Amino acid sequence: MLSALLLGDGLGANALIVAVPAALGAYFAARTAGRRLRPWTALWAVGGLALLAVPALRDAGWPVFLAVVSAIALGSLALHGSRSWLGVFLGSLGLFSAIADGLAWGGRGVHALTAGSRGRLGVVLRSVAVAVVLLIVFGALFASADAAFADVLGDLMPDVSLTGTPWRFLLFLVGLIGALAAAYAAAAPIRWDGLTVRPGKARGGVEWALPLIVLNLLFAVFIAVQLTVLLGGYDKVMAETDLSYSEYARQGFWQLLWATVLTLLVIALALRWAPRGKSGDLTLVRTVLGALCLLTLIVVASALRRMDLYVDAYGLTRLRISVAAVELWLGVVLVLIMAAGVFGARILPRAVAASAAVAVLAFGLISPDGLIAEQNVQRYRDDHSIDVAYLKDLSADAVPALDTLPEPLRSCALLGIERSLRSDDVPWYATSWGEARARDIMKRHPADPTQPCTGSRTGIGGSDRDIDESDPYDPY
């Protein structure tokens, strides 16, 4: 019912409002089936609900999408309770496998309830129907009698006009199927941990360690060069490579990002074929892979430093903040792998999944569109050019920062966002905090459509002269 009434107007707080009763239904179904609430199950459930706070806070669609997808994955993990690598991966998708069984289970439950109710169910349904009719009749009378009450009732109640009936019926089916699937999975979870992947054939110590030692030496040489650069060797490097300061920063980031990803793949394969059985094998594996993880962490720091230089030269964009966040999370994964080598890898799969959820939640809470706007506005104040054509396509989360720009930049950047915020009949449950804050700002100080917005960029310091070649721009 909540899905049909609320989700058609937008996300906002709706996702959390709809998810709470579905989570309670899953909890009672699990308790009736004899399952106990375990710490990891509670962690996944609370984390999933926390992720659904992002749509209530942020207007930008891309972090909201990541948060909703991650919330579904965490909810599925809470229902299935997996702990192995394969179990965590399949468990995060397991909710979808319960859709068909959940519908059949719900049908059987309704049939059994109706057959054994001895009329009690009919009494409940009739009572609810009479209560709804009374609310509609007297609510309409009171609303027509008092305009203030009508405004309050209009803000609290969703729009149930007939024009959106097919769409709302579809949303009702989505909510019904999702709630049934969650309850069924909670009552009868699939034990994905029962699926095991056999370890690879153990290799000899020399055969296994020699390629990794060579890789460690390569990493060490690369890091030595990086330390030389970080200690003031940029002039020498740029003279030898004929690259500018910003070009040198841009050239290496993507390669270092891929190097980090490939290193994680190498570690996974190395663990699969690691030597085992002899007394010194465990020490060898920990030493070689620990050194590789530590060196890769330094590479991650180098990649993030390059991105920092890149942003200083060209400004912050959605792509840049996204890949920097991914690189930072990969560094966290490396730290978790190193910790697993010391304390044991029993909880490593769940720890990696939890770190990914925390990263998505943090990414949404920091408001990436707001950070992008703040950084570019600050660069403009520091006598750099500003790309208004890019900034005006940001979400309402960027309005507080863009509102500080001088005219005509302010109006040029905010006109498009203001047009998207002109609808005043959006209910509270479909409005994010970022959108409501932006609407208040634009009401107090509307954008001026008469301001000249002839170019996509403005020169250094806001002057009208052509962009200076010493202040390069790159949209990616």
C-alpha positions in Angstrom: 0.0 0.0 0.0 2.8 2.4 0.9 4.5 1.6 -2.4 1.4 2.5 -4.4 0.6 5.6 -2.5 4.1 7.1 -2.0 6.7 5.9 -4.6 4.8 7.4 -7.5 5.7 10.9 -6.4 9.4 10.3 -6.2 12.0 8.9 -3.7 12.9 11.3 -1.0 12.0 9.7 2.3 9.7 7.2 0.6 12.3 4.5 0.2 12.9 4.4 3.9 9.1 4.6 4.7 8.4 1.7 2.4 11.3 -0.4 3.6 10.6 -0.2 7.3 7.4 -2.3 7.3 8.9 -4.7 4.8 11.8 -5.2 7.1 9.5 -5.7 10.1 7.5 -8.3 8.1 10.7 -10.2 7.3 11.8 -10.0 11.0 8.5 -11.5 12.2 8.6 -14.2 9.5 12.1 -15.2 10.5 11.2 -15.3 14.2 8.1 -17.4 13.5 10.4 -19.8 11.5 12.7 -20.1 14.5 15.6 -18.0 13.3 17.6 -15.9 15.8 18.8 -12.4 15.2 22.6 -12.6 14.9 25.0 -9.6 15.1 25.9 -9.7 11.4 22.3 -10.0 10.4 21.4 -6.9 12.5 24.4 -5.1 11.0 23.3 -5.8 7.4 19.7 -4.8 8.2 20.6 -1.5 10.0 23.2 -0.7 7.3 20.6 -1.2 4.5 18.1 1.0 6.2 20.8 3.7 6.8 21.6 3.6 3.1 18.0 4.5 2.3 18.5 7.8 4.2 20.6 9.0 1.3 17.6 9.6 -1.0 16.0 11.6 1.8 19.1 13.8 2.1 20.5 14.2 -1.4 18.9 15.3 -4.7 21.7 14.0 -7.0 20.6 10.8 -8.8 23.9 9.0 -9.0 24.8 8.6 -5.3 21.1 7.9 -4.6 21.1 5.0 -7.2 24.3 3.6 -5.6 22.7 3.8 -2.1 19.4 2.1 -3.2 21.2 -0.8 -5.0 23.6 -1.2 -2.0 20.6 -1.2 0.4 18.9 -4.0 -1.5 22.2 -6.0 -1.5 22.6 -5.5 2.3 19.0 -6.4 2.9 19.5 -9.6 0.9 22.6 -10.4 2.9 20.6 -9.9 6.2 18.0 -12.4 5.0 20.5 -15.1 3.9 23.3 -14.7 6.4 26.2 -15.8 4.2 29.8 -15.6 5.3 32.0 -17.1 2.5 33.2 -15.2 -0.6 30.7 -17.0 -2.8 28.0 -16.9 -0.2 28.4 -13.1 0.3 28.3 -12.5 -3.5 25.3 -14.7 -4.1 23.6 -13.7 -0.9 23.6 -10.1 -1.9 21.6 -11.1 -5.0 19.5 -13.9 -3.3 16.5 -11.7 -2.7 15.6 -12.0 -6.4 15.7 -15.8 -6.2 12.9 -15.7 -3.6 10.4 -13.8 -5.8 8.5 -16.7 -7.3 8.6 -18.8 -4.2 7.5 -15.8 -2.1 4.4 -15.3 -4.3 3.5 -19.0 -4.0 4.1 -18.9 -0.3 1.9 -15.8 0.2 -0.9 -17.4 -1.8 -0.8 -20.5 0.3 -0.8 -18.4 3.5 -3.8 -16.3 2.4 -5.7 -19.4 1.5 -4.9 -21.1 4.8 -5.8 -17.9 6.8 -9.1 -17.5 5.0 -10.1 -21.2 5.4 -9.2 -21.3 9.1 -10.4 -17.9 10.2 -14.0 -18.8 10.9 -15.1 -15.4 9.7 -12.6 -13.4 11.7 -10.8 -12.2 8.6 -14.0 -11.0 7.1 -14.8 -9.0 10.2 -11.3 -7.4 10.1 -11.7 -6.5 6.4 -15.1 -5.0 6.9 -14.0 -3.0 9.8 -11.0 -1.6 7.9 -13.3 -0.7 4.9 -15.8 1.1 7.1 -12.9 3.1 8.8 -11.5 4.1 5.4 -15.0 5.3 4.2 -15.5 7.3 7.4 -12.1 8.9 7.1 -12.7 9.9 3.5 -16.2 11.3 4.1 -15.5 13.3 7.2 -12.0 14.3 6.1 -13.6 15.7 2.9 -16.2 17.6 5.0 -13.6 19.1 7.3 -11.3 20.0 4.5 -14.1 21.9 2.7 -15.1 23.6 6.0 -11.6 24.9 6.9 -8.9 26.0 4.4 -6.1 25.6 7.0 -7.2 22.0 7.7 -7.4 21.4 4.0 -3.8 22.6 3.6 -2.6 20.4 6.4 -4.5 17.4 5.0 -3.1 18.0 1.6 0.5 18.1 2.8 0.1 14.9 4.8 -1.9 12.8 2.4 -0.5 11.5 -1.0 -2.1 12.2 -4.3 -4.4 9.3 -5.3 -5.9 10.8 -8.4 -7.2 8.3 -11.1 -4.7 9.6 -13.7 -1.9 7.6 -12.2 -3.9 4.5 -11.3 -2.0 2.1 -13.7 1.4 3.3 -12.5 0.3 3.1 -8.8 -1.1 -0.4 -9.4 2.3 -1.4 -10.8 4.0 0.1 -7.8 1.6 -1.8 -5.5 2.6 -5.1 -7.2 6.3 -4.2 -6.8 5.8 -3.5 -3.1 3.8 -6.7 -2.6 6.2 -8.9 -4.4 9.2 -7.3 -2.7 7.7 -7.7 0.8 6.7 -11.3 0.1 10.1 -12.2 -1.2 11.8 -10.6 1.8 9.5 -12.5 4.2 10.0 -15.8 2.4 13.7 -15.4 2.3 13.8 -14.6 6.0 11.7 -17.7 6.9 13.4 -20.1 4.5 16.8 -18.7 3.4 19.0 -20.4 0.9 22.3 -21.5 2.4 24.7 -20.1 -0.1 27.6 -21.0 2.0 26.9 -24.6 1.2 28.4 -23.9 -2.3 32.1 -24.2 -2.0 34.9 -23.6 -4.4 37.7 -26.1 -4.1 41.2 -24.5 -3.6 43.6 -24.7 -6.5 46.5 -27.1 -6.6 49.2 -26.0 -4.2 52.5 -25.0 -5.9 56.0 -25.3 -4.6 57.5 -22.5 -2.6 60.0 -21.3 -5.3 57.5 -21.7 -8.2 54.9 -19.7 -6.3 57.1 -17.0 -4.7 59.5 -16.1 -7.5 57.0 -14.2 -9.8 55.6 -12.4 -6.8 59.0 -11.4 -5.5 59.8 -10.0 -9.0 56.6 -8.1 -8.9 57.4 -6.7 -5.5 60.8 -5.5 -6.8 59.1 -3.7 -9.7 56.7 -2.0 -7.3 59.7 -1.0 -5.1 61.5 0.6 -8.0 58.4 2.5 -9.1 57.8 3.8 -5.6 61.4 4.9 -5.3 60.9 7.1 -8.4 57.6 8.4 -7.0 59.4 9.4 -3.8 61.9 11.3 -5.8 59.1 13.2 -7.5 57.3 13.9 -4.3 60.4 15.2 -2.7 60.8 17.9 -5.3 61.8 16.2 -8.5 58.9 17.4 -10.7 61.1 19.9 -12.7 63.4 17.1 -13.7 60.6 14.7 -14.6 58.8 17.3 -16.7 62.0 18.3 -18.5 62.7 14.6 -19.4 59.1 13.7 -20.3 58.1 17.1 -21.9 54.9 17.0 -19.9 53.2 19.8 -17.9 52.5 19.6 -14.2 48.9 18.7 -14.7 49.5 16.4 -17.7 52.0 14.4 -15.6 49.3 14.0 -12.8 46.6 13.0 -15.3 48.7 10.6 -17.2 49.4 8.3 -14.3 46.2 8.1 -12.3 44.3 5.7 -14.5 47.2 3.4 -14.9 47.7 3.3 -11.1 44.1 2.7 -10.6 44.2 -0.4 -12.9 47.4 -1.5 -11.2 45.6 -1.5 -7.9 42.7 -3.6 -9.3 45.0 -6.0 -11.0 47.1 -6.4 -7.8 44.0 -7.5 -6.0 43.4 -10.1 -8.7 47.0 -11.3 -8.4 46.5 -11.7 -4.6 43.3 -13.7 -5.1 45.0 -16.1 -7.6 48.1 -16.3 -5.4 46.1 -17.4 -2.4 44.3 -20.0 -4.5 47.6 -21.7 -5.5 49.6 -20.8 -2.4 51.9 -23.5 -1.0 50.5 -25.3 2.0 51.4 -28.3 4.1 55.0 -27.4 5.2 55.8 -25.6 8.4 57.2 -22.5 6.7 54.6 -22.1 3.9 52.3 -19.9 5.9 55.2 -17.6 6.8 56.3 -17.4 3.2 52.8 -16.5 2.0 52.3 -13.9 4.7 55.6 -12.3 4.0 55.4 -12.1 0.2 51.7 -11.1 0.0 52.1 -8.7 2.9 54.9 -6.9 1.2 52.9 -6.8 -2.0 49.9 -5.3 -0.2 52.1 -2.7 1.6 53.7 -1.6 -1.7 50.3 -1.4 -3.4 49.1 0.8 -0.6 51.9 3.2 -1.4 50.8 3.1 -5.1 47.3 3.9 -4.0 48.6 6.9 -2.1 50.5 8.0 -5.3 47.4 7.6 -7.4 45.4 9.8 -5.0 48.2 12.3 -4.9 48.1 12.5 -8.7 44.3 13.0 -8.6 44.8 15.8 -6.2 47.2 17.5 -8.6 44.8 16.9 -11.4 41.9 18.5 -9.5 44.1 21.5 -8.6 44.8 21.9 -12.3 41.4 21.3 -13.8 38.8 21.3 -11.1 36.6 18.6 -9.6 34.0 16.6 -11.6 31.7 13.7 -11.0 34.0 11.3 -12.8 37.1 12.5 -10.8 35.5 12.3 -7.4 34.0 8.9 -8.2 37.2 7.2 -9.3 39.1 8.8 -6.4 36.5 7.3 -4.0 36.9 3.9 -5.7 40.7 4.1 -5.4 40.4 5.0 -1.7 38.1 2.1 -1.1 40.5 -0.3 -2.8 43.1 0.9 -0.3 40.8 0.0 2.5 40.4 -3.5 1.0 44.1 -3.9 1.0 44.3 -3.0 4.6 41.6 -5.5 5.4 43.6 -8.2 3.5 46.7 -7.4 5.5 44.7 -7.6 8.7 43.3 -11.0 7.6 46.8 -12.2 7.1 47.6 -11.5 10.8 44.3 -12.2 12.5 42.7 -14.7 10.2 40.5 -14.5 7.1 37.2 -15.8 8.6 35.3 -12.5 8.5 37.2 -11.0 5.5 34.4 -11.5 2.9 31.8 -9.8 5.2 34.3 -7.1 6.2 34.9 -6.2 2.5 31.2 -6.1 1.9 30.7 -3.9 5.0 33.4 -1.6 3.8 31.8 -1.2 0.4 28.5 -0.4 2.1 30.1 2.2 4.4 31.9 3.7 1.4 28.6 4.1 -0.5 26.9 5.6 2.5 29.7 8.0 3.1 29.8 9.0 -0.6 26.1 9.9 -0.4 26.3 11.7 2.9 29.2 14.0 1.8 27.1 15.3 -1.1 29.4 14.9 -4.1 27.6 17.5 -6.2 27.9 19.9 -3.3 31.7 19.2 -3.0 32.1 19.6 -6.8 30.4 23.0 -6.7 32.4 24.2 -3.6 35.7 23.2 -5.1 35.1 24.9 -8.4 33.8 28.0 -6.8 36.9 28.2 -4.6 39.1 27.7 -7.7 37.3 30.7 -9.3 38.0 32.8 -6.2 41.7 31.7 -6.5 41.8 33.3 -10.0 41.1 30.2 -12.1 38.5 29.8 -14.8 35.2 28.2 -14.0 33.1 26.0 -16.3 29.5 27.2 -15.8 28.2 24.9 -18.5 29.2 21.9 -16.5 28.2 23.3 -13.1 24.6 24.2 -14.3 24.0 20.5 -14.9 24.6 19.5 -11.3 21.7 18.7 -8.9 20.1 20.9 -6.3 22.7 19.8 -3.8 25.1 22.3 -5.5 22.8 25.3 -5.0 24.3 26.5 -1.7 27.8 26.8 -3.2 26.7 28.2 -6.6 24.6 30.8 -4.8 27.8 32.4 -3.6 29.0 33.2 -7.2 28.9 36.8 -8.4 26.5 37.8 -11.2 26.1 36.9 -14.0 27.8 33.6 -13.1 25.3 32.9 -10.4 22.2 33.2 -12.5 23.8 31.3 -15.4 24.7 28.4 -13.2 21.3 28.3 -11.3 18.7 29.0 -14.1 18.5 25.3 -15.1 18.3 24.1 -11.5 15.7 26.7 -10.6 13.5 25.6 -13.5 13.6 22.0 -12.2 12.6 23.2 -8.7 9.6 25.4 -9.7 7.0 22.7 -8.8 5.6 23.7 -5.4 3.2 20.8 -5.1 5.8 18.1 -4.3 4.8 16.4 -1.1 7.2 16.3 1.8 7.7 12.5 1.6 9.0 12.9 -2.0 11.3 15.8 -1.4 14.9 15.4 -0.3 16.5 17.7 2.2 18.9 19.0 -0.5 16.0 19.8 -2.8 14.1 21.6 0.0 17.1 23.6 1.0 17.8 24.6 -2.6 14.1 25.6 -3.1 14.3 27.9 -0.1 17.5 29.6 -1.4 16.0 30.2 -4.8 12.8 31.6 -3.3 14.8 34.1 -1.3 17.1 35.0 -4.2 15.8 33.9 -7.7 18.1 33.6 -10.6 18.0 36.5 -13.1 17.1 35.2 -16.6 18.2 38.6 -18.2 21.8 38.0 -17.2 24.1 37.4 -20.2 25.2 33.7 -20.5 26.9 33.7 -23.8 29.8 31.4 -23.1 30.3 28.1 -21.3 33.3 29.3 -19.4 34.5 32.5 -17.7 38.1 33.7 -17.7 40.4 33.9 -14.8 39.1 36.0 -11.9 35.7 36.3 -13.7 37.0 38.7 -16.4 35.5 38.7 -19.9 38.8 38.2 -21.7 39.7 35.0 -23.5 40.8 32.0 -21.5 44.5 32.2 -20.9 46.6 29.2 -22.2 48.3 28.9 -18.8 44.9 28.0 -17.2 44.1 24.8 -19.1 40.7 23.0 -18.9 39.8 19.4 -19.3 36.2 18.2 -18.9 37.1 14.6 -17.9 
